[in-house]
Amino acid sequence: MSTLSALLRQRARRDRWQLIIWIAGTGLLALVSASAVAQTYGDYAGRVSILRLAIANPAILMLRGTPRGAGLDAFVFFEIFTFLALLAGLMSTFLAVRHSRAEEESGRAEMVSATPAARLTPTVATLIHGVLANVLLGIVVALAFIVGNLEPYGSFVTGAAVAATGVAFLAVGLLAAQFMRTSRGANGTAAAVVGIAYVLRGLGDALGTAGADGIQMSPAWPSWLSPIGWGQQSAAYTANNAAPMLLNIVLAAVCLLAVFGLQAHRDSGASLLAGTTGRINARSVLSGPLALGWRLQLPSIIGWCLGGAFTGLFAGTLSKLVEQAASANPTVSAVLHDMVQGGGSMDQILISVMFSLIGILAAACAAQTIIRMRQEETAGTAELILASPVSRTRWFRDYLLLGLSAIVLVLLSGAVVSGLSALAVGSDPAGIGDSFTAAAAQLPAALVYLGVLALLFVVLPRLTISLAWSSIGIGVFLGFFGGLIGVPQWARDISPFTHTPVPSSGADYSGAVWMLVVAVAVTACAVVAMRRREFQTT
């Protein structure tokens, strides 16, 4: 028991900042959502009109969930639960892989197994640690909804559904770590399962059957294939049905039985899926650091581009629906205006809001490029590259160029799909130009993140990963949600996402120009400082 408690303390200490960011950020999102819905959709008739429009358009149901009535509490659950469950799933899978496959990959797991902890105790410690983290997340979400003046019992049902979903994906992450050879592969596989679960839930909601009153729906069968869908079936604040959550626990139990069975017989560092055999000699195109970095980052870049294309699809197809919603309920127009800076038509404002999401994806892709650079440094593989005729500044500049290319590709994928989908639904062809203009407007904000994070990599390398994701989270909260909850303008101005203009004839691009100046300045400082910086592998 003392060995188990020592491992639990080690995991709690190692994850203290990551879990604080995940749990506090998710709880804050729940509180903000409850407050924003109460302020914006406080009128029952307005909520009824929104739900009827949502039921008439399956695309909104795929993003949001299954309507369960126009009561304020049920409306909040419809608006935000699937996002909370998605965050719980990602938090849990990353936690599981970090303390399993990543430990084996670094060799630390083999050292621990040589102690009285042996082979299975570290996995037990990770399981307990992950379950406690999800229970705490569920309590924080419930308390956030209660503070937001939602009904207490339904709030705790919501928190329990979020926690149960997270526990299911915790077990999925541990199982993925048994199959994949690297932590990157295990994270990618587990995150893909979370994404598939979200899509299955969305398909089930989009294909569901509307109730006679037009403000309730019963989901179709694909939703019952998803752990997120099981949590949603709790129907908090209306039915308050805890039974579907048991499916999450059953899934977790099945996965854990497989994990412990495999863990007992698998050699440390081995995996059920062996890595593919590489070429004896690399292609000549991989002789430079830029091409090598591109090859290593290509799967991640493709994933971010698919996310941009998926968001662009909604940007192009939802314009007519939003015009109808704005005509039926003026608060819809007010909400969209609060999420972006400047004026413009309703189509232009909608495109700007959706491309703000694509801009976030582009900034996250840039952050992952800088994080990859830090991972190459700590793993020692960057030193192998520098042993060839490659200077550290050239290696650094090539990664920055890779980050710039990734940003442009993510934005272009969103713009192209947005324009094509707008034509497909019969929207004004001028919307194609608005899509590309909105994509270009997001470029300066993403470049600011690329430059600032590059400078942090040079000056504070050990904090690169944590500061990268936390800075994006803060920027999203201030820039994207700040207007909805009345954050002071000076605080919103801290976020680069606040200064992206709406694509209209009278748009003010001064903020974009200043962001470009800042991006160029900090990037130049980072390149100069890199000349004197020594590599740090810890």
C-alpha positions in Angstrom: 0.0 0.0 0.0 2.9 2.4 0.7 4.2 1.8 -2.8 0.8 2.6 -4.3 0.4 5.7 -2.2 3.9 6.9 -3.3 3.0 6.4 -6.9 -0.3 8.3 -6.4 1.5 11.2 -4.8 4.0 11.2 -7.7 1.2 11.4 -10.3 -0.7 14.1 -8.4 2.5 16.2 -8.1 3.4 15.7 -11.7 0.0 16.5 -13.1 -1.0 19.3 -10.6 -0.7 22.1 -13.2 -2.2 20.2 -16.1 -5.2 19.1 -14.1 -5.7 22.5 -12.6 -5.9 23.9 -16.1 -8.2 21.2 -17.4 -10.6 21.1 -14.5 -10.7 24.8 -13.8 -11.0 25.6 -17.5 -13.9 23.1 -18.0 -15.6 24.3 -14.9 -15.2 27.9 -16.0 -16.7 27.0 -19.4 -19.7 25.5 -17.6 -20.2 28.6 -15.5 -19.8 30.9 -18.5 -22.3 28.9 -20.5 -24.9 28.9 -17.8 -24.5 32.6 -17.2 -24.5 33.5 -20.9 -27.6 31.4 -21.7 -29.5 33.0 -18.8 -28.6 36.5 -20.0 -29.1 35.9 -23.7 -32.0 33.4 -23.8 -33.8 34.3 -20.6 -37.1 34.5 -22.5 -38.9 31.1 -22.8 -40.4 32.0 -26.2 -36.9 32.9 -27.5 -35.6 29.5 -26.4 -38.5 27.7 -28.1 -37.8 29.5 -31.4 -34.1 28.5 -31.2 -34.8 24.9 -30.5 -37.3 24.6 -33.3 -34.7 26.1 -35.7 -32.1 23.7 -34.4 -34.4 20.7 -34.8 -35.0 21.8 -38.4 -31.3 21.9 -39.2 -29.3 18.6 -38.3 -26.0 20.5 -38.6 -26.7 22.3 -35.3 -27.8 19.1 -33.6 -24.5 17.5 -34.6 -22.6 20.3 -32.8 -24.9 20.7 -29.8 -26.9 17.6 -28.8 -30.5 16.5 -28.3 -33.1 19.1 -27.2 -35.0 18.1 -24.1 -37.3 21.1 -23.7 -37.1 24.9 -23.5 -36.6 25.1 -19.8 -33.5 27.2 -19.0 -31.7 24.3 -17.3 -32.5 21.8 -20.1 -31.5 24.4 -22.6 -28.1 24.9 -21.0 -27.6 21.1 -20.9 -28.4 21.0 -24.7 -26.0 23.8 -25.4 -22.9 22.7 -23.5 -22.9 19.1 -22.3 -21.3 17.5 -25.4 -18.4 19.9 -25.2 -17.9 19.2 -21.5 -17.9 15.5 -22.2 -15.4 16.0 -25.1 -13.0 17.9 -22.8 -13.3 15.2 -20.1 -12.5 12.5 -22.7 -9.4 14.3 -24.0 -8.2 15.1 -20.5 -8.6 11.4 -19.5 -6.9 9.9 -22.6 -3.9 12.2 -22.3 -3.6 11.4 -18.6 -3.7 7.7 -19.3 -1.1 7.7 -22.0 1.2 10.1 -20.1 1.5 7.6 -17.2 1.6 4.4 -19.2 3.0 4.3 -22.8 5.0 7.5 -22.3 6.7 6.1 -19.2 7.6 2.9 -21.1 8.9 4.9 -24.0 11.2 6.9 -21.8 12.4 3.8 -19.9 11.1 5.1 -16.5 8.5 2.3 -16.3 11.2 -0.4 -16.4 13.0 1.3 -13.6 9.8 1.4 -11.5 9.0 -2.2 -12.3 12.3 -3.1 -10.7 11.0 -1.8 -7.3 8.4 -3.4 -5.1 5.8 -1.7 -7.4 6.4 -4.4 -9.9 4.4 -4.5 -13.2 0.8 -3.8 -12.3 0.9 -1.3 -9.4 1.8 1.7 -11.6 -1.3 0.9 -13.8 -3.5 0.7 -10.7 -2.1 4.0 -9.5 -2.8 5.6 -12.9 -6.4 4.2 -12.8 -7.1 5.6 -9.3 -5.5 8.9 -10.2 -7.6 9.3 -13.3 -10.8 8.3 -11.6 -10.2 10.8 -8.9 -9.4 13.5 -11.5 -12.7 12.8 -13.2 -14.7 12.8 -10.0 -13.2 16.2 -9.1 -14.0 17.4 -12.6 -17.7 16.3 -12.2 -18.0 18.0 -8.9 -16.5 21.2 -10.3 -18.9 21.1 -13.3 -21.9 20.5 -10.9 -20.9 23.4 -8.6 -20.3 25.7 -11.6 -23.9 25.1 -12.8 -25.3 25.6 -9.3 -23.4 28.9 -9.0 -25.0 29.7 -12.4 -28.4 29.3 -10.7 -29.3 26.0 -12.3 -31.2 23.3 -10.4 -28.9 21.5 -8.0 -30.0 17.9 -8.5 -29.8 18.1 -12.3 -26.4 19.8 -11.9 -25.0 16.9 -10.0 -26.5 14.5 -12.6 -24.7 16.5 -15.3 -21.4 16.3 -13.3 -21.8 12.6 -12.9 -22.4 12.2 -16.6 -19.2 14.2 -17.4 -17.2 12.1 -14.9 -18.6 8.8 -16.2 -17.7 9.7 -19.7 -14.2 10.7 -18.6 -13.7 7.4 -16.8 -14.7 5.4 -19.9 -12.2 7.3 -22.0 -9.5 6.9 -19.3 -9.8 3.1 -19.8 -9.7 3.6 -23.6 -6.5 5.6 -23.2 -4.9 2.8 -21.1 -5.9 0.2 -23.7 -4.6 2.3 -26.6 -1.2 2.4 -24.7 -1.1 -1.4 -24.8 -1.5 -1.5 -28.6 0.6 1.4 -29.8 4.4 1.5 -29.8 4.8 5.3 -29.1 3.0 7.7 -26.8 2.3 9.9 -29.9 0.6 7.0 -31.6 -1.3 6.1 -28.4 -2.5 9.7 -27.9 -3.5 9.9 -31.5 -5.5 6.7 -31.4 -7.2 7.5 -28.1 -8.0 11.0 -29.3 -9.4 9.6 -32.5 -11.7 7.3 -30.5 -12.9 10.4 -28.6 -13.6 12.2 -31.9 -15.4 9.2 -33.4 -17.6 9.0 -30.3 -18.4 12.7 -30.7 -19.3 12.2 -34.4 -21.4 9.1 -33.6 -23.3 11.1 -31.0 -23.8 13.9 -33.5 -25.1 11.5 -36.2 -27.5 10.0 -33.7 -28.8 13.5 -32.8 -29.0 14.7 -36.4 -31.0 11.6 -37.4 -33.3 11.6 -34.3 -37.0 11.9 -34.2 -38.6 15.2 -33.2 -41.4 15.3 -30.6 -44.9 16.6 -31.2 -44.1 19.9 -29.5 -41.2 20.6 -31.8 -38.8 21.3 -28.9 -37.8 17.8 -27.9 -36.0 15.0 -29.7 -35.3 11.3 -29.3 -31.8 10.4 -30.7 -31.3 7.7 -33.3 -29.3 4.5 -32.7 -25.8 5.8 -33.6 -25.9 7.9 -30.4 -26.1 4.7 -28.4 -22.7 3.6 -29.8 -21.0 6.6 -28.2 -19.8 7.1 -24.6 -20.7 10.8 -25.0 -24.1 9.8 -26.2 -24.6 7.6 -23.1 -23.8 10.6 -20.9 -26.2 12.7 -22.9 -29.0 10.2 -22.4 -29.0 11.1 -18.7 -31.2 14.0 -19.8 -30.2 16.1 -16.8 -32.8 18.6 -15.5 -35.7 16.7 -17.1 -35.5 12.9 -16.8 -32.4 12.8 -14.6 -31.8 9.2 -15.7 -28.5 7.7 -14.3 -29.0 4.3 -16.0 -27.2 5.1 -19.3 -24.1 6.1 -17.4 -23.7 2.5 -16.4 -22.8 1.8 -20.0 -19.7 4.0 -19.5 -18.7 2.1 -16.4 -19.2 -1.3 -18.3 -17.1 -0.1 -21.1 -14.4 1.1 -18.7 -14.5 -2.3 -16.9 -14.2 -4.3 -20.2 -11.2 -2.1 -21.3 -9.5 -2.5 -17.9 -9.8 -6.2 -17.9 -8.1 -6.3 -21.3 -5.4 -3.8 -20.0 -4.5 -5.8 -17.0 -4.5 -9.1 -18.9 -2.2 -7.6 -21.5 0.0 -5.8 -19.0 0.6 -9.0 -17.1 2.2 -10.7 -20.1 3.6 -7.9 -22.2 7.2 -6.9 -22.0 7.9 -3.4 -20.9 8.3 -1.2 -23.9 6.7 -3.7 -26.3 3.3 -3.2 -28.0 0.7 -5.4 -29.6 1.0 -3.5 -32.8 4.7 -3.5 -34.0 6.0 -0.4 -35.7 6.5 -0.6 -39.4 9.9 -1.3 -40.8 11.5 1.8 -42.2 13.7 2.2 -45.3 17.4 1.3 -45.0 18.3 4.6 -46.5 16.2 7.8 -46.3 15.0 9.5 -49.4 17.1 12.4 -50.5 14.3 14.8 -49.8 14.7 14.2 -46.0 18.3 15.4 -46.0 17.3 18.8 -44.6 15.6 19.7 -41.3 12.6 21.3 -42.9 11.7 18.2 -44.9 12.3 16.0 -41.9 10.2 18.2 -39.7 7.4 18.2 -42.3 7.5 14.4 -42.5 7.3 14.1 -38.7 4.5 16.6 -38.4 2.4 15.6 -41.4 -0.1 13.4 -39.6 -0.8 16.2 -37.0 -1.1 18.8 -39.7 -3.6 16.7 -41.7 -5.6 16.3 -38.5 -5.8 20.1 -37.9 -6.6 20.7 -41.6 -9.5 18.2 -41.3 -10.8 20.1 -38.3 -10.6 23.3 -40.2 -12.4 21.8 -43.2 -15.1 20.4 -40.9 -15.6 23.9 -39.3 -15.6 25.5 -42.7 -18.4 23.2 -43.8 -20.6 24.6 -41.1 -19.6 28.2 -41.9 -20.8 27.7 -45.5 -24.0 25.9 -44.8 -25.4 27.7 -41.7 -25.8 31.2 -43.1 -29.4 30.9 -44.2 -30.4 29.3 -40.9 -28.7 32.0 -38.9 -30.5 34.7 -40.9 -33.8 33.0 -40.1 -32.8 32.8 -36.4 -31.8 36.4 -36.3 -35.1 37.5 -37.8 -37.1 35.4 -35.3 -35.0 36.3 -32.3 -32.8 39.5 -32.3 -30.7 38.2 -29.4 -29.1 35.8 -31.9 -27.7 38.7 -33.8 -26.6 40.4 -30.5 -24.7 37.2 -29.5 -22.8 37.0 -32.8 -21.9 40.7 -32.6 -20.5 40.2 -29.1 -18.3 37.4 -30.3 -16.5 39.5 -33.0 -15.2 43.0 -33.3 -16.7 45.4 -35.9 -19.7 45.4 -38.2 -20.8 43.8 -41.4 -23.8 41.8 -42.7 -25.1 38.8 -40.8 -23.4 36.4 -43.3 -20.1 38.2 -42.7 -20.5 38.1 -39.0 -21.3 34.4 -39.0 -18.4 33.6 -41.2 -16.1 35.6 -38.9 -17.4 33.7 -35.9 -16.8 30.3 -37.5 -13.4 31.3 -38.8 -12.5 32.4 -35.3 -12.8 28.7 -34.5 -10.6 27.9 -37.5 -8.1 30.5 -36.3 -8.0 28.8 -33.0 -7.2 25.5 -34.7 -4.5 27.2 -36.8 -2.9 28.7 -33.6 -3.1 25.2 -31.9 -1.4 23.7 -34.9 1.4 26.3 -34.7 1.7 25.6 -30.9 2.0 21.8 -31.6 4.9 22.6 -34.0 6.8 24.5 -31.3 6.0 21.7 -28.8 7.3 19.1 -31.3 10.5 21.1 -31.5 10.8 21.0 -27.7 10.1 17.2 -27.7 12.9 16.7 -30.3 15.2 18.6 -28.0 14.4 16.7 -24.8 14.5 13.3 -26.7 18.0 14.1 -27.9 17.1 13.6 -31.6 17.7 17.3 -32.3 21.3 17.0 -31.3 21.7 14.2 -33.9 20.5 16.6 -36.5 22.9 19.3 -35.3 25.8 16.8 -35.6 25.3 17.2 -39.3 26.1 20.4 -41.2 23.0 22.1 -39.8 23.2 25.1 -37.4 20.9 25.5 -34.5 19.5 28.7 -36.1 18.8 26.9 -39.4 17.0 24.1 -37.5 15.0 26.7 -35.5 14.1 28.7 -38.6 13.0 25.7 -40.5 10.6 24.7 -37.7 9.2 28.2 -37.8 8.7 28.0 -41.5 7.0 24.6 -40.9 4.7 26.3 -38.4 3.8 29.1 -40.9 3.0 26.5 -43.6 0.8 24.6 -41.2 -1.1 27.7 -40.3 -1.7 28.6 -43.9 -2.9 25.1 -44.8 -5.4 25.0 -41.9 -6.9 28.3 -42.8 -7.0 27.4 -46.5 -8.7 24.1 -45.8 -11.5 26.0 -44.0 -11.8 28.7 -46.6 -12.0 26.3 -49.6 -14.6 24.0 -47.9 -16.6 27.0 -46.6 -16.8 28.5 -50.1 -17.8 25.3 -51.8 -20.4 24.4 -49.2 -21.9 27.9 -49.5 -22.3 27.4 -53.3 -23.8 24.0 -52.7 -26.6 25.4 -50.5 -27.3 28.2 -52.9 -25.8 31.1 -50.9 -24.6 34.3 -52.5 -21.3 33.6 -54.5 -19.8 36.7 -52.8 -19.6 34.5 -49.7 -16.6 32.7 -51.3 -14.6 35.9 -51.1 -15.8 36.5 -47.6 -14.5 33.0 -46.6 -11.0 33.6 -47.9 -11.0 37.1 -46.4 -12.0 35.8 -43.1 -9.3 33.1 -43.3 -6.7 35.8 -44.1 -7.9 37.9 -41.1 -7.1 35.0 -38.8 -3.5 34.7 -40.0 -2.0 37.5 -37.9 -3.4 36.1 -34.6 -2.0 32.6 -35.4 1.4 34.2 -36.3 1.5 36.0 -32.9 1.1 32.7 -31.2 3.8 31.1 -33.4 6.2 33.9 -32.6 5.5 34.3 -28.9 5.7 30.5 -28.3 8.9 30.4 -30.3 10.4 33.0 -28.0 9.2 31.1 -24.9 10.9 28.0 -26.3 14.2 29.9 -26.4 13.8 31.7 -23.1 11.8 29.3 -21.0 12.2 25.9 -22.7 11.0 23.8 -19.7 7.7 25.6 -19.6 7.1 25.5 -23.4 4.4 22.8 -23.4 2.4 24.0 -20.5 2.5 27.7 -21.5 1.6 26.9 -25.1 -1.7 25.3 -24.3 -2.6 27.5 -21.4 -1.9 30.7 -23.5 -4.2 29.4 -26.2 -6.9 28.6 -23.6 -6.7 32.1 -22.1 -6.8 33.7 -25.5 -9.8 31.7 -26.5 -11.6 32.5 -23.3 -10.9 36.3 -23.4 -11.3 36.7 -27.1 -14.1 34.3 -27.9 -16.3 34.2 -24.8 -15.3 37.5 -23.1 -18.0 39.5 -24.9 -20.7 37.1 -23.9 -20.0 37.4 -20.2 -19.1 41.1 -20.0 -15.3 40.8 -19.6 -13.8 44.4 -19.6 -12.5 45.5 -23.0 -8.9 45.9 -21.8 -8.8 42.3 -20.7 -10.3 41.1 -24.0 -7.7 43.1 -25.9 -5.0 40.8 -24.4 -6.2 38.0 -26.7 -5.0 38.1 -30.3 -8.4 36.6 -31.4 -10.1 39.9 -30.3 -8.4 41.9 -33.0 -9.3 39.9 -36.1 -11.6 42.1 -38.3 -15.0 41.1 -39.8 -14.6 40.9 -43.6 -16.7 43.9 -44.8 -16.1 46.9 -46.9 -15.5 49.2 -43.9 -13.4 46.8 -41.9 -10.6 48.2 -39.6 -7.4 46.2 -40.3 -5.2 48.2 -37.9 -5.4 45.5 -35.3 -4.2 42.9 -37.9 -1.3 45.1 -38.9 -0.2 45.6 -35.4 -0.4 41.8 -34.7 1.8 41.2 -37.8 4.3 43.7 -36.4 4.4 42.0 -33.1 4.7 38.6 -34.7 7.7 39.6 -36.8 9.4 41.4 -33.9 9.1 38.5 -31.4 10.1 36.0 -34.1 13.2 38.0 -34.9 14.1 38.2 -31.2 13.6 34.4 -30.9 15.9 33.7 -33.9 18.6 36.0 -32.5 18.4 34.6 -29.0 18.6 31.0 -30.4 22.1 31.7 -31.5 23.4 31.7 -27.9 21.0 29.2 -26.4 22.3 25.8 -25.4 20.2 22.7 -25.8 18.4 21.5 -22.7 17.4 17.9 -22.6 15.6 18.1 -19.3 
